[in-house]
């Protein structure tokens, strides 16, 4: 059975961290029990904003040994695969909408020795990428439109998460089902009930209060969702 993990993975998004205190932001989340870090790469074309280059990622890698989930919200992702892999990315996630040759990207990631994932916008059907699931390590179901931090969770993401989970389980594939956008203590449980195993959490970790307390609250929320999912199955 593909859904075999005993806990939901939490990945703070460094886009929401205090970048002037990047090392501290990383260390606080790591001490608080983060499972990975999520890095949003934006090019000003696929999405309006511009964010982090490979040299910035290399600096992050020097501060942590946790997995680095690299979300490439960029056109022509193949052009940048090697630089982000060499800089320390653990998993490279390309957008389905940014390429007509997804299997070429999958092959390239395998050549580089890194994990590979696909992300889909809220308006991209899950079944469009389902044929790739058996070749991937991760799928990100976006619960906001990509490009801006701090957006509110779109409830219509929940049936999409459930559809992806059903497809994964039918075939017995083993990949992370991630949710990215507006994940909070309120939205984490229904995401996990729907079948998510990996939650990207930005402002809910870094925007208010203690990183340690925020991550603990998110962990509790995810665990509630996991228990509820197993109770109803």
C-alpha positions in Angstrom: 0.0 0.0 0.0 1.4 3.3 -1.0 0.1 5.2 2.0 2.4 3.6 4.6 3.9 6.5 6.4 3.3 6.8 10.2 3.4 10.5 10.3 2.8 13.5 8.1 5.9 15.4 7.0 6.0 19.1 7.7 8.1 21.3 5.5 8.4 25.0 6.4 8.6 27.3 3.4 11.6 29.5 3.6 9.8 32.1 1.4 7.9 33.1 4.6 11.0 33.1 6.9 12.9 36.2 8.0 15.5 36.2 5.2 17.6 38.7 7.1 18.0 36.0 9.8 18.0 33.0 7.5 20.3 30.8 9.5 18.3 31.4 12.7 15.0 30.7 10.8 16.4 27.4 9.6 17.8 26.4 13.0 14.6 27.3 14.9 12.5 25.1 12.6 14.9 22.3 12.6 15.1 22.2 16.4 11.3 22.3 16.5 11.0 19.1 14.4 10.6 20.2 10.8 11.0 17.2 8.5 12.2 19.2 5.4 12.4 22.7 4.0 10.5 23.9 1.0 12.2 26.4 -1.3 10.0 28.3 -3.8 12.0 29.3 -6.9 10.2 31.9 -9.1 11.5 33.4 -12.3 9.2 36.4 -13.0 7.8 34.6 -16.0 5.9 31.5 -15.0 4.8 33.5 -12.0 5.2 37.3 -11.4 7.7 37.2 -8.6 11.4 36.5 -8.6 13.0 34.6 -5.7 15.9 32.3 -5.0 18.8 31.3 -7.2 21.1 28.3 -6.9 23.8 30.2 -4.9 21.2 31.1 -2.3 20.1 27.4 -2.1 23.8 26.4 -1.6 23.8 28.7 1.5 20.7 27.0 2.8 22.3 23.6 2.3 25.3 24.7 4.4 22.9 25.4 7.3 20.9 22.2 7.3 21.1 18.5 6.5 17.3 18.2 6.2 15.8 17.4 2.8 15.3 20.5 0.6 12.2 20.4 -1.5 12.8 22.7 -4.5 9.5 24.0 -6.0 10.5 25.3 -9.5 7.8 27.8 -10.5 9.7 28.6 -13.6 9.6 28.3 -17.4 12.2 25.9 -19.0 12.9 24.0 -15.8 15.3 21.6 -17.6 17.7 24.6 -18.0 18.1 24.9 -14.2 17.9 21.3 -13.0 21.6 20.7 -12.8 22.4 24.0 -10.9 19.8 23.4 -8.3 20.8 19.7 -7.9 24.4 20.7 -7.5 23.5 23.4 -5.0 21.9 20.8 -2.7 18.3 20.2 -3.7 17.0 16.9 -2.5 13.9 16.8 -4.7 13.2 19.0 -7.7 9.6 19.7 -8.4 8.6 21.1 -11.8 5.2 22.4 -12.8 3.2 20.3 -15.2 2.1 23.5 -16.9 5.7 24.5 -17.7 6.8 21.7 -19.9 5.6 19.5 -22.7 8.2 16.8 -22.0 7.8 15.8 -18.4 9.5 12.5 -18.8 12.7 14.1 -20.1 12.8 16.1 -16.8 12.2 12.8 -14.8 15.1 11.1 -16.7 17.4 14.1 -16.1 16.6 14.1 -12.3 17.5 10.5 -12.1 20.8 11.1 -14.0 21.6 13.8 -11.4 20.7 11.6 -8.5 18.0 13.7 -7.0 14.3 13.1 -6.4 11.7 14.3 -8.8 8.2 15.7 -8.4 5.5 17.5 -10.3 3.2 20.3 -9.1 -0.2 21.2 -10.5 -2.0 24.5 -10.3 -5.6 24.5 -8.9 -7.0 24.6 -12.5 -4.9 21.6 -13.8 -6.8 18.3 -13.6 -5.2 15.6 -11.5 -5.7 13.0 -14.2 -3.4 15.1 -16.5 -0.4 14.0 -14.5 -1.6 10.7 -13.2 0.3 8.7 -15.9 3.5 10.0 -14.4 2.8 9.0 -10.8 4.7 5.7 -11.0 7.8 7.5 -12.0 7.8 10.3 -9.3 8.8 10.8 -5.8 6.3 13.6 -5.1 3.3 15.3 -6.4 2.3 18.8 -5.1 -1.4 19.7 -5.3 -1.4 23.4 -5.1 -4.2 24.8 -2.8 -3.5 28.4 -3.9 -2.4 29.8 -7.3 1.4 29.9 -7.4 3.4 33.0 -7.1 2.5 34.7 -3.8 3.0 33.9 -0.2 0.2 34.3 2.4 -2.8 33.3 0.2 -5.9 31.6 1.7 -6.5 27.9 1.2 -8.8 27.0 -1.6 -11.3 24.4 -0.3 -11.7 23.0 -3.8 -8.2 21.5 -3.4 -9.6 18.8 -1.0 -11.4 16.7 -3.6 -8.3 17.0 -5.8 -6.1 15.7 -3.0 -8.5 12.9 -2.5 -8.4 12.1 -6.3 -4.7 12.0 -6.3 -4.7 9.7 -3.2 -7.1 7.3 -4.8 -5.0 7.1 -7.9 -1.8 6.5 -5.9 -3.4 3.8 -3.8 -5.1 2.0 -6.7 -1.7 1.4 -8.3 0.2 0.9 -5.0 2.7 3.7 -5.9 5.0 5.1 -3.2 5.3 8.9 -3.5 4.6 11.9 -1.3 1.3 13.6 -1.8 2.1 17.2 -0.8 -0.2 20.2 -0.3 1.1 23.7 -0.8 -0.7 26.9 0.0 -2.6 28.2 3.0 -1.8 25.3 5.2 -2.7 26.2 8.8 -3.9 24.4 12.0 -7.4 24.7 10.5 -6.7 23.4 7.0 -4.1 20.8 7.8 -6.5 18.1 9.2 -8.8 18.0 6.2 -5.8 17.8 3.9 -4.5 14.8 5.8 -8.0 13.3 5.9 -8.1 13.6 2.1 -4.8 11.7 1.9 -1.9 14.2 2.0 1.4 13.0 3.5 3.5 16.2 3.2 2.4 19.7 4.2 4.2 22.8 3.0 3.6 25.4 5.8 4.8 29.0 5.4 3.2 31.8 7.3 1.7 29.4 9.7 5.2 28.6 10.9 7.0 31.9 10.5 4.6 34.8 10.5 3.4 35.0 14.1 4.7 33.8 17.5 7.1 31.1 18.3 8.3 28.8 15.5 8.5 26.0 18.0 5.0 26.5 19.2 3.6 27.0 15.6 5.2 23.7 14.4 4.0 21.8 17.4 0.5 23.1 16.8 0.7 22.1 13.1 2.0 18.7 14.1 -0.9 18.2 16.5 -3.3 19.3 13.7 -1.8 16.9 11.2 -1.9 14.0 13.7 -5.6 14.7 14.3 -6.2 14.5 10.6 -4.2 11.2 10.4 -6.2 9.6 13.2 -9.5 10.7 11.6 -8.5 9.3 8.2 -7.7 5.9 9.7 -10.9 5.9 11.7 -13.1 6.5 8.6 -11.3 4.0 6.3 
